[in-house]
Structures are given as structure tokens and as C-alpha cells.
């Protein structure tokens, strides 16, 4: 389920932030999550995932957003 992916996404975001901790740049991580519905095409899934990433960026970056 998508709820099981949230901790993985949070860990990935944390790893990226830690990797750039000592750098002069401040990393921003925008992660979008979605799930596949039965009978759904890959294009529909990818479109929703893309929407989730743009939602994350629009809401202030450095966050994880889910579009179901």
C-alpha cells in the first residue's frame, strides 16, 4: 500500500538532506507518491505521480506529497 512507501520516501529525503549538510547549497527534495489502480494504464499512473511531484514543489519544496 502507499502508506508503506511513506517511511521509505521520508528516509530517502533524510539521506539526501544529510548528504548535503556540509555543502554550501541547501538541498530541496520534492517527492511525489501515488498508487496503481486495477486496470489503470502506465500513462495514468505516471501522470498522477508527476502531479504529486509538482504538488510537492508548489507547496514549498522539501516535502513529500501523495496524489491518490
N, C-alpha and C positions, 0 to 999 in steps of 0.2 A: 504494500500500500504506500501511498505518497507520504503518509505520516512516518514511515520507516526511513524515508530518504532525507527528512529534515535534519536529523542529527549528523548525517554524512555531509550534507551541504554546509552545516554550521562548522563542522570540523575542517572542511576544505577552506572555508572563509578564514578561519583562525590560522591555519597553516600559512596561507598567503600573507596575512597580516604580519605574522611572526617573521616570515622570510624577508620582509622589507622594513622591519622595525628599526634597524640601524642605518637605513638609507636616508638620503635627503628627501626622497619623494615619499608621499603618503599614499599607500595603495588604497584603491577602492575596488570592492568586489561586488558585482551585481550578478546574483544567481536567480534564475527562474526555474521553477519546478512545475511539472504537470503530470498527468497520468494518461494512460491509454484506455479508451472506452472500447468495449467489444464491437468489432466490425468497423472501427474507425480507420481511415487511411493514414499513412505516414505523413502526408502533407498536412492533414488536420492536426495531428499531434505536434509536428514541428511548428506550425503556425501558432498554436497555443503556447508552446514553450518559448517561442520568440516573443510573444505578447507578454509573457511572465518576466522575461529579462528586461524589456522596455519599461514595464511597470515598476520593476525594481529600480531602474535608473531614474525614472521620473519621480519616484517617492523619496529620492535623496541619496541614491547610490549606497554602496557598502551595506547592502541588505539582501535578504532572501525573500522572494515573493512567490506565491503559489497561485496559479490560474487553473481552476478545475474545469 
